[in-house]
Amino acid sequence: MNGISQSLRGRSVSRRHLLAGAAAASAAGALGLTGCDPEGAAPSTEVGQFEIPDPAGELPTGDVELRVLGTPDSHPAFWAAFGGAYEEKHPNVTIEYEGAPHPRIREILPLAVRNGTAHDMFLMSGGLVPDAVASGWVRPLDDIIPNFDEWKAQFPEGIFVPGAHLFDGKTYSVPLSTRKLQATFLLSNTSILERAEVELSETPTWDEFRDAAKKITEVGDGEFYGFALPGVRMTNNVRRLTQTAGVGGPGDIDTQTGRHIASSDEYREAVELILAMQADGSLLPGSVSMTAQEAPPRVVTGSVGMIIDGGWMIEGWQNDSPDFEFGVSGPPRPSVDSPPTLARDPQGGYWVNAETANPEVIGDIYSYMGGLEGQIASAQVKGVTFPSLFPEAREALAAVVTGPRARAMAEHEQVVLPPYVQVRNTDALMVFEELEEPRMRTPQVLEAIMVGDVSDVGQALQDLGDGYDRALDDAIAAATAKGAEISRDEWIFPNFDPTEDYTSADYDAL
C-alpha cells in the first residue's frame, strides 16, 4: 500500500504552552473527569503533553502490535506523539501507523476485511459505513471501553449522531473533532494583497471578495491572479457561500423548505458570483482543472492572491513554510449581516475491527482520549485542523495560539450546528439506505457550467435540485414501503435559527 508505516516507539512529546489559570482544571472537575484517573488526580492542563494514566481495566502482558490505518495528513503527527507516550507507558505495546488517502482506503479496506488482514483500527469514509456495520466488519465501543456509560456521559451534547456514530443503540465511533469546524477559510498571500493595496476584513462580503480578486489581478498583470478555484472544491465552496445567504442544511437539504439547495435563488447567486469572477479574469488560468493539492502551493509561490480551503492548509503553511505570511478570513458572505456557515455533516472517526486481537488496548486508548485530559493534550498536536470535541479543550488551545491559528479558532466557533433529520426520527436511516444519487450530480453540473457548456445556468441548477428532490422522494417511498414512518415534512425545521446552534430543547419543541 502507498502510505506511511512507522513504529512510534521512542518519539518524544512536545511539552510546551503551559496553560495559565485554573479555568481548564475547574472545567475538568465540573465534568467529573477525575474518574478517568484511578488516583483521582485532576487532569493535566498542559497542551500537547500526553500523560497516559494507569489503565482502568486489565491489559495484556504479552507483546501487542496495534495496527492503525488513517490518512497521511495530520494523523501521523498525532499518532507519533500519542503513540510514543503510550508505548513508553506500556513497553509491551507497539503501535504501527499507516496512512493512505481516503479513495485508497475505500479501495483496499473491503478486500482487507475479507482476507483477514484489516488493521485493528481504521478510518472509514461515510459511503462504507452502513455496509461495514451491517456486515459486521466493525464492533461497538460499548463492550471494550471500561466504565463505558460514565465515559460516554463526559461528552458534550449532540456529539454522537444516529447513522454516523450510533447504530441500533450501540456506539461504534467517536468523531475526530467537533462539527464546529470551518472548512472554508479565505486564505490570502499577505505580500500580494499589500502590493495590490487590498485589505480584507475578517469576514468579507461577496462584493468585497470579488473586488479584491479583480484588483489583485489588475496589479498582477499576468504575474499573479486574484483567486484560484480547483474544480474539486467547487461543490463545497458553492455550498458554503449559499449557507452564508441563509440557505442550507445537512445533505444539502434546506432546513426551511425541505428541498435541495441547488434549486434556490441563493445557490444560483453563489454560482453567478464565481462566474462573474471568471468573467473578470480574476481566476488563475487552469485552476479549475487543478486538484485540491495543486492549487494551494500557488498561493505560497505568489501565483495567486487568494484561495478558499480548510484549516489543514493553515497548519501546513505554518509548519512547512514558516516565513510565508498569509491572512485568514472567514468565508465571504452576501452582506455583513449574513449568517455564518453550518457545520459539516456528521463524520465518524476510527472504527474498531470486529476481529481485532487487541480490544483491551483499544478500549484503554479510547478511555483516555475520550476525556478532557486527552482532548487538551491532543489539541496542540492536531492544531486548528481538527478542533477538539470539548469546548474546554478548544478554549485551552485558543488561549495559546496566535496569528493565523488564532483567527482560525475564532472562525471555528462561529460555525452553527444545524438540525439533523435522523436525530428527529431515526427512521430517516432507512431512507438513507434507499437513497440513490441522481443521474446528474452536483460536481458534473458545476463543471459543465464553469467550462461554458451550459447556456441556461438557472434552469440547469433547477433541474439539478429537482433531480436530488426526486431521489429523496423515491427513497422515502421505498423506506415507508418497508415500514418506515417518516415524511418529507420532517426535513423541515421551522424553529431553526441559522445563527444559533440547534439543541435537544429545539428538537423537543417541534
C-alpha positions in Angstrom: 0.0 0.0 0.0 1.2 3.5 -0.8 1.3 5.3 2.6 3.3 5.9 5.8 4.2 3.0 8.0 6.1 3.7 11.1 6.7 2.4 14.6 6.1 5.2 17.2 8.4 4.0 19.9 10.8 6.5 21.3 9.2 9.6 19.8 9.2 12.5 22.3 6.1 14.6 23.0 6.3 18.4 23.0 5.9 19.9 26.5 5.0 23.5 25.9 2.4 26.1 26.4 1.5 25.5 30.0 -2.0 26.9 30.4 -2.3 29.7 32.9 -5.0 29.8 35.4 -7.5 27.3 36.8 -10.1 27.5 34.1 -9.2 24.2 32.5 -8.7 22.5 35.8 -12.0 23.7 37.1 -13.7 22.6 33.9 -12.2 19.2 34.4 -13.7 19.0 37.9 -17.0 20.2 36.7 -17.1 17.4 34.1 -16.2 14.8 36.7 -13.2 13.7 34.7 -11.2 12.6 37.7 -13.0 9.3 37.4 -10.8 8.6 34.3 -7.7 8.7 36.6 -7.6 5.8 39.1 -5.7 8.1 41.5 -8.3 10.8 41.3 -5.8 13.5 40.3 -7.0 16.5 38.3 -6.2 16.2 34.6 -3.1 17.8 33.3 -3.8 21.1 31.6 -0.7 21.3 29.5 -1.4 21.4 25.8 0.5 18.8 23.9 1.5 16.8 26.9 0.2 13.2 26.9 0.2 11.8 30.5 -1.0 8.3 30.0 -2.9 7.2 33.2 -2.9 3.7 34.7 -5.4 1.6 32.8 -9.0 1.3 34.2 -9.1 -2.3 33.0 -6.7 -5.2 32.7 -4.4 -5.1 29.7 -2.4 -7.9 28.1 1.1 -8.6 29.5 2.5 -10.2 26.3 3.7 -8.4 23.2 1.0 -6.4 21.4 1.2 -5.0 17.9 -1.6 -2.5 17.3 -2.0 -1.6 13.6 -3.8 1.7 12.7 -4.9 2.8 9.3 -5.6 6.5 8.7 -4.8 9.3 6.3 -1.4 11.0 5.6 -2.4 14.5 6.7 -2.4 15.4 10.4 -3.0 11.9 11.7 0.7 10.7 11.6 1.7 13.6 13.9 -1.0 12.7 16.4 -0.1 9.0 16.4 3.6 9.8 16.7 3.0 12.0 19.7 0.3 9.9 21.4 1.7 6.5 20.3 5.2 7.4 21.6 3.7 8.3 25.0 1.5 5.2 25.1 4.4 2.9 24.2 6.5 4.5 26.9 3.8 3.8 29.5 3.2 0.2 28.1 6.6 -1.1 26.8 5.0 -4.3 25.6 2.8 -2.4 23.1 3.9 -1.3 19.6 1.7 0.9 17.5 2.1 0.8 13.8 0.5 3.6 11.8 -0.1 3.5 8.1 -1.5 6.4 6.1 -3.4 6.4 2.8 -5.8 8.8 1.0 -9.5 8.2 1.6 -10.0 6.9 -2.0 -7.3 4.3 -1.4 -8.8 3.3 1.9 -12.2 2.8 0.2 -10.5 0.6 -2.4 -8.4 -1.7 -0.1 -10.5 -1.9 3.1 -13.2 -4.3 1.8 -10.6 -6.7 0.4 -8.5 -6.5 3.6 -11.6 -7.4 5.7 -12.4 -10.3 3.5 -8.8 -11.5 3.7 -8.5 -11.1 7.4 -5.7 -8.5 7.1 -7.5 -5.4 8.1 -5.9 -3.1 10.6 -7.1 -3.1 14.3 -8.4 0.4 13.9 -9.1 2.3 10.7 -10.7 5.4 9.3 -13.6 4.9 7.0 -15.4 7.4 4.9 -19.2 7.7 5.0 -20.0 5.6 1.9 -18.6 2.4 3.5 -20.1 2.8 7.0 -23.6 1.4 6.7 -22.4 -1.8 5.0 -19.5 -2.1 7.3 -21.8 -2.0 10.4 -24.4 -4.3 8.8 -21.9 -6.8 7.6 -20.1 -7.0 11.0 -16.8 -5.6 9.9 -16.6 -3.4 13.0 -17.6 -3.8 16.6 -19.2 -1.3 19.0 -17.2 0.5 21.7 -19.7 -0.2 24.4 -18.1 -3.6 25.3 -14.4 -2.6 25.1 -14.2 0.8 26.9 -14.1 0.4 30.7 -17.0 2.1 32.6 -18.5 2.9 29.2 -21.6 4.7 30.4 -19.6 7.0 32.6 -17.1 7.6 29.9 -19.7 8.5 27.3 -21.6 10.8 29.6 -18.5 13.1 29.6 -19.1 14.2 26.0 -20.9 17.5 25.2 -24.5 17.2 23.9 -25.0 16.2 20.4 -21.6 14.6 19.7 -23.0 11.2 18.7 -25.4 11.1 15.8 -27.5 8.1 14.6 -26.3 6.7 11.4 -22.9 8.3 11.8 -21.7 7.0 15.2 -24.7 5.2 16.7 -26.3 2.1 15.2 -29.0 0.0 16.9 -28.4 1.7 20.2 -24.6 1.0 20.2 -21.7 3.4 19.8 -19.3 2.4 17.1 -17.2 5.5 16.5 -16.2 8.8 18.0 -15.8 11.9 15.8 -12.3 13.2 15.2 -13.3 16.7 16.0 -16.2 19.0 16.8 -18.6 19.7 13.9 -18.0 23.3 14.7 -15.2 23.2 12.1 -14.8 25.9 9.5 -13.8 24.1 6.3 -13.9 27.2 4.0 -11.4 29.8 5.1 -10.5 32.6 2.7 -6.7 32.4 2.8 -4.6 35.1 1.2 -0.9 35.9 0.4 -0.2 39.0 2.5 2.6 40.2 0.2 0.3 40.2 -2.9 -2.5 41.9 -1.0 -0.1 44.6 0.1 1.1 45.1 -3.5 -2.4 45.5 -4.7 -3.3 47.7 -1.7 -6.1 45.3 -0.7 -7.3 45.0 2.9 -9.6 42.1 3.6 -12.0 42.3 6.5 -12.3 39.3 8.9 -15.4 38.2 7.0 -15.5 39.9 3.6 -18.7 40.4 1.7 -19.2 38.8 -1.7 -18.7 42.2 -3.3 -15.5 42.8 -1.3 -14.2 39.4 -2.3 -14.9 40.0 -6.0 -13.4 43.5 -6.0 -10.3 42.2 -4.2 -9.8 39.5 -6.7 -10.2 41.9 -9.6 -7.8 44.5 -8.1 -5.1 41.8 -7.4 -5.4 40.5 -11.0 -5.1 44.0 -12.4 -2.0 44.8 -10.4 -0.5 41.4 -11.1 -0.7 42.0 -14.9 -0.2 38.3 -15.6 2.4 37.7 -12.8 -0.3 36.7 -10.3 -4.1 36.4 -10.2 -6.8 37.1 -7.7 -8.3 33.7 -6.9 -7.7 30.0 -7.5 -10.6 27.6 -7.6 -9.8 23.9 -8.0 -12.8 22.2 -9.7 -12.9 19.6 -6.9 -13.6 22.3 -4.4 -16.4 23.9 -6.4 -19.2 21.9 -4.8 -18.1 22.7 -1.3 -17.3 26.4 -2.0 -20.8 27.0 -3.6 -22.4 25.1 -0.7 -20.7 27.3 1.9 -21.4 30.5 0.0 -25.1 29.5 -0.2 -25.2 28.9 3.6 -23.9 32.4 4.2 -27.0 33.5 2.3 -29.2 31.7 4.9 -30.0 28.6 2.8 -28.6 25.1 3.7 -28.7 22.0 5.8 -27.3 18.5 6.2 -27.2 16.6 2.9 -27.8 20.0 1.1 -31.5 19.9 2.1 -32.6 23.3 3.2 -33.9 23.2 6.7 -36.6 25.8 6.0 -38.1 24.3 2.8 -37.1 20.6 2.9 -35.9 21.0 -0.7 -32.4 20.6 -2.2 -30.5 23.9 -2.1 -29.4 23.7 -5.8 -32.8 25.0 -7.0 -32.7 28.0 -4.6 -32.1 31.6 -5.8 -29.3 31.8 -3.2 -27.4 28.9 -4.7 -27.8 30.3 -8.2 -26.4 33.7 -6.9 -23.4 31.9 -5.4 -22.6 30.3 -8.7 -23.1 33.6 -10.5 -20.6 35.2 -8.2 -17.9 32.7 -9.2 -18.9 33.1 -12.9 -18.6 36.8 -12.6 -15.1 36.5 -11.1 -14.2 34.2 -14.0 -15.6 36.8 -16.5 -13.5 39.5 -14.7 -10.4 37.4 -15.5 -9.7 37.0 -11.8 -9.4 33.2 -11.7 -5.9 31.7 -12.0 -5.8 30.2 -15.5 -6.2 26.4 -15.4 -7.0 26.3 -11.7 -10.5 24.8 -12.3 -8.8 21.7 -13.6 -6.3 21.5 -10.8 -6.5 19.0 -7.9 -7.1 20.1 -4.4 -3.4 19.5 -3.7 -2.1 21.5 -6.8 -3.8 24.9 -6.2 -2.7 25.9 -2.6 1.1 26.0 -3.3 0.3 28.6 -6.0 -0.6 31.0 -3.1 2.8 30.4 -1.4 4.8 30.8 -4.6 3.0 34.0 -5.5 0.9 33.0 -8.5 -2.4 33.8 -6.8 -3.6 36.0 -4.1 -6.5 34.1 -2.5 -7.9 30.6 -2.2 -10.7 29.1 -0.2 -9.6 26.0 1.7 -9.6 24.3 5.1 -7.7 24.6 8.4 -5.3 21.9 7.2 -3.7 24.5 4.9 -3.2 26.9 7.9 -1.3 24.2 9.8 0.6 23.1 6.7 1.8 26.6 5.8 2.7 27.5 9.4 4.8 24.3 9.8 6.2 23.8 6.3 6.6 27.5 5.2 7.2 29.4 8.5 8.4 32.5 6.7 5.4 32.7 4.5 3.0 35.5 5.7 -0.7 34.9 5.0 -4.0 36.1 6.1 -7.1 34.2 7.3 -10.6 35.4 6.8 -14.0 33.8 7.2 -15.9 32.6 4.1 -17.3 35.5 2.1 -20.9 36.4 2.8 -23.5 38.4 0.9 -23.6 41.1 3.5 -22.1 41.9 6.9 -25.4 40.8 8.5 -25.4 37.4 6.8 -25.4 34.2 8.9 -22.3 32.0 9.4 -21.8 28.7 7.7 -23.3 25.5 9.0 -21.4 22.5 10.5 -20.5 19.8 8.1 -22.4 16.5 8.1 -21.6 14.1 10.9 -18.5 12.0 10.3 -17.1 9.1 12.2 -13.5 8.7 13.4 -11.6 5.5 13.9 -13.5 2.2 13.7 -12.6 -1.0 15.5 -12.0 -4.1 13.5 -14.5 -6.8 14.7 -11.7 -9.4 14.6 -9.1 -7.4 16.4 -7.0 -9.4 18.9 -6.4 -6.2 21.0 -9.8 -4.9 22.2 -8.4 -4.2 25.7 -5.7 -1.9 24.4 -8.1 -0.1 22.0 -10.6 0.4 24.9 -7.8 1.8 27.1 -6.8 4.3 24.3 -10.4 5.4 23.9 -10.8 5.7 27.6 -8.0 8.3 27.8 -8.7 10.1 24.5 -12.4 10.5 25.4 -11.6 12.6 28.5 -10.7 16.2 28.8 -7.1 15.5 29.7 -6.6 13.5 26.4 -8.5 16.1 24.4 -6.4 19.0 25.8 -3.2 17.2 25.1 -4.2 16.2 21.6 -5.3 19.7 20.8 -1.8 21.0 20.4 -0.8 18.1 18.1 -3.9 18.4 15.9 -3.8 22.2 15.9 -6.5 24.1 14.2 -7.2 21.4 11.6 -9.4 19.3 13.9 -10.7 21.3 16.8 -11.5 19.3 19.9 -14.9 17.8 20.8 -14.7 19.5 24.2 -15.2 23.3 24.4 -12.8 23.5 27.3 -10.0 21.9 25.2 -10.8 24.4 22.3 -10.5 27.3 24.7 -7.2 25.9 26.0 -5.8 25.9 22.5 -7.3 29.3 21.6 -5.5 30.7 24.7 -2.0 29.9 23.4 -2.2 30.2 19.6 -1.5 33.4 17.8 -1.7 34.9 14.3 -3.5 32.8 11.6 -4.1 30.0 14.1 -5.9 32.3 16.4 -8.1 33.6 13.6 -8.9 30.0 12.6 -10.0 29.1 16.1 -12.3 32.2 16.2 -13.8 31.2 12.9 -14.4 27.6 14.1 -16.5 28.9 16.9 -18.8 30.9 14.6 -19.9 27.7 12.8 -23.5 26.8 13.7 -24.8 23.2 14.4 -27.9 22.6 12.3 -30.7 20.1 13.0 -30.4 16.5 11.7 -33.4 14.6 10.5 -32.0 11.3 11.8 -32.0 12.7 15.3 -35.6 13.8 14.9 -36.7 10.5 13.5 -34.3 7.5 13.3 -36.4 6.1 10.5 -34.5 8.5 8.3 -31.7 6.0 8.4 -33.9 3.6 6.5 -34.4 6.4 3.9 -30.6 6.9 3.6 -30.2 3.2 2.9 -32.6 3.5 -0.1 -31.2 6.8 -1.3 -29.5 6.7 -4.8 -27.7 9.5 -6.5 -29.5 11.1 -9.4 -28.0 10.7 -12.9 -26.8 14.3 -13.0 -24.8 15.2 -9.8 -23.6 18.5 -8.5 -19.9 18.2 -9.5 -20.8 17.3 -13.0 -23.2 20.2 -13.4 -21.0 22.8 -11.8 -18.1 21.7 -14.0 -20.2 22.0 -17.1 -21.2 25.5 -16.0 -17.7 26.6 -15.4 -16.4 25.4 -18.8 -19.3 27.1 -20.6 -21.2 24.0 -21.7 -24.5 25.3 -20.1 -26.5 28.0 -21.8 -29.1 28.5 -19.1 -27.5 28.3 -15.7 -30.7 28.9 -13.7 -32.5 26.1 -15.5 -29.6 23.7 -15.1 -29.5 24.3 -11.3 -33.3 24.0 -11.1 -33.0 20.6 -12.9 -30.2 19.6 -10.6 -32.1 20.4 -7.4 -35.2 18.7 -8.8 -33.2 15.5 -9.5 -32.0 15.3 -5.9 -35.5 16.0 -4.6 -37.0 13.2 -6.7 -34.2 10.9 -5.5 -35.1 11.7 -1.9 -38.9 11.3 -2.5 -38.2 7.9 -4.1 -36.1 6.8 -1.1 -38.8 7.9 1.3 -41.4 5.9 -0.6 -39.2 2.9 -0.6 -38.4 3.2 3.1 -42.1 3.6 4.0 -43.0 0.6 2.0 -40.6 -1.3 4.3 -42.2 0.0 7.4 -40.5 3.4 8.0 -42.8 6.1 9.5 -41.5 9.3 8.0 -42.5 12.0 5.6 -40.7 14.8 3.6 -42.0 17.3 6.1 -39.6 16.0 8.7 -36.7 17.5 6.8 -38.2 20.9 7.6 -37.2 22.6 10.9 -39.3 25.8 11.2 -37.7 26.6 14.6 -34.1 26.6 13.4 -32.3 29.9 13.6 -29.2 29.8 11.3 -27.3 32.0 13.7 -27.8 29.6 16.7 -26.8 26.0 17.4 -29.7 23.6 17.3 -30.1 21.8 20.6 -32.1 19.0 22.2 -34.6 21.5 23.5 -35.2 22.6 19.9 -36.0 19.0 18.9 -38.3 18.7 21.8 -40.1 21.9 20.8 -41.1 20.6 17.4 
